[in-house]
Structure formats: structure tokens, C-alpha cells
Amino acid sequence: MPNIVEIAVSAPGFETLVAAVQAANLVETLQGEGPFTVFAPNDAAFAKLPPNTVNNLVQNPPQLGRILCYHVVSGRWDSARLQESSELTSVEGSPIPIRSHSPLEIKNATVIAADIEASNGIIHVIDTVMLMG
């Protein structure tokens, strides 16, 4: 079974996320043993950001890394388990609120594809890039 990074690289619609993970030097981490749960913004989610935001973040790897780490939690949290929670703590350290109704919402993002299994965790595709605060 492929790991989280291999899935993102091979699936359509994650070019921006893959480039951001590479720019923030998080590839090796997300290929690690885990398990991790990743709330993965697709390309359309990144396109919602103000113009030049992604380019500016790529020029600032520490800030980009912090934002990307806000999209990751430790452990394997499938959608059923998420429905039982109201908040998780990201690996960045900030809380991520969960609204467990249909559709499932993680902070200000809607889960548009859930429970994509990886060898080192699980991926939930979201429609918005989440920011701390």
C-alpha cells in the first residue's frame, strides 16, 4: 500500500499540495512511519487563497511548514472516529475544531473525500486551506 506522499503524488488534483510539502521539506516526515491523519487541501482549495499567497509561502518555508503541519494530526482518524470528536490537536500544536454533521467539517473546510487509506495513515480531502487561529 502506498504512503501518504505517494498517494498525493499519484492522485490528480494535489499538485499544489505536493509542491508545498516539498518546499517546506516535509516529504520525509510524511513518508515516515506515522500513523498520521492528513486533511489534504486539493488544488481548488489552494486556488481560493488570495493571489500570490502560495508563491509567498513557498518563499517562506518555516511559515509554509507551520501551515501544512496544521493539516496533520497524529494517529489514524477515520471519518467514523472523527464524528465522535469535537476537536483534535494538530502536529503544529493548535486545536482543530470538528463539526461532525453531514457533511463533515474540519475547521472551515468541508471533507469532500474521506478515508483514503495509506500505509502510514489516512487522508481526508478538504475544499479549503485551513489557517491557525
Beta strands, then each sheet from edge to edge (+ up, - down):
strand 1: 36-41
strand 2: 72-74
strand 3: 87-89
strand 4: 95-99
strand 5: 105-106
strand 6: 109-118
strand 7: 121-126
sheet 1: 2+ 1- 7- 6+ 5- 4+ 3-
end
